[in-house]
Amino acid sequence: MNENPQVNGTSRGAGSSVAMGFVVGALVGAGIALLLAPGTGKETRQRLADAGRRWGRAARSKLDQARATATDLNQDAKSALEAGREAFEHGQKSHEPHPSSRTELKG
């Protein structure tokens, strides 16, 4: 079975994309509810300001998560590249003839 998520049709972030869509939808719905709810102008402005602060915190949290994921993926890629390089170099060395096994032609 292939463990590469890009090859077998799945993606690492599929679950987080669904969750992000759900969160964004909930936030938009909450904003619309605030705008349509009866209340004084001052109360509505206060609720909108509170919602804006909550949205800002949620956005910063998601951005921090995305940044951490990108950093992790970068480290994984560097490690994989180094492992591949070492394997390649080891393979090259194992295919080189040993100096003492060369036959010299006498002329």
N, C-alpha and C positions, 0 to 999 in steps of 0.2 A: 504494500500500500504506500502511496506517495505521501510524504509528510509535508511537502511544500504547499502552503496555503494558497499560493497563486496558481499552482498547477491543478490541484484537485477541485477548484471551483469555489472554494470558500475564501473568506477574507478575515484577517485578524480583527478588523474593526466592525464587522457586520452587526454584532450585538450592540456596540456602542453607537452605531449610526441609528439604529432603531430607538434606542434610549434617548439620543439627542433629539430625534424627531418628535418623540413623545413630550419631552421637556419643552421644546420650542412651541409645540401646539398648545400645551397647557398654559404657557406664559402668554401667548397671544390670546387665548380664550379668557384668561384672567383680566387682561387689559381691556378687552371688549366689554366684559362684564362690568368692570369699573366705570367705563364710559357710559354705559347704558343704565346703570343703577341709579335710583333716585337719591338725591342728596344735595346739599348746598354746594355752591361753587368751591367754598373753602374746604369742605370735607372731601370733595372729589379731587381737588388739587393735592391735598394731603395724601389721599390714597394712591394717586398716581405717582407722587414723589416716593412714597414707601415702596411701591411696586418697582419703580425705576432702580431704587437702591438694591432691592432683592435681585432684580434681573442683572444688575451690574455685578453683584457678588457671584451669582450663578455663572455668568459669562467668564469672570476671572477664574473661577474654579475649573470650568471646562477648558479654558486656555491653558491653565497650569497642568491639567491632565494631559492635554495634547502635547504640550512641551515635553513633559516627562516621557510620554510614549515615543516621541521623536528622538529624544536622547537615547532611550533604550534601544530603539531600532538602529540608531547610528552605531552604538557600541556593538550590537549584534553583527552588523554588517562589517565593522572593522575586524572583529574576532574571526568571522567567517573568511574574510579576505586573507588574514594572516595565516589561518589554518590551511587554506588552499595554497597559499604561497609556499608554506613549509612542506606540504605534501608534494607539491610539484618539484621543489628542490630536492627532496628526498628521492623522488622517483628518478630525477635526472642523475643523481649520484649513483643510484643502484644500477643504472644502465651503462655507466662509464666503465671501460675495461680497466682492470687493475694494471698498474705499470709493470709489475713482475710477470704478468701473463702474456705480455706482448712478445711475439717472436721476432727476432731481428734477422734480417736477411744478411748473410755473409757474402761478400762479393768477391 
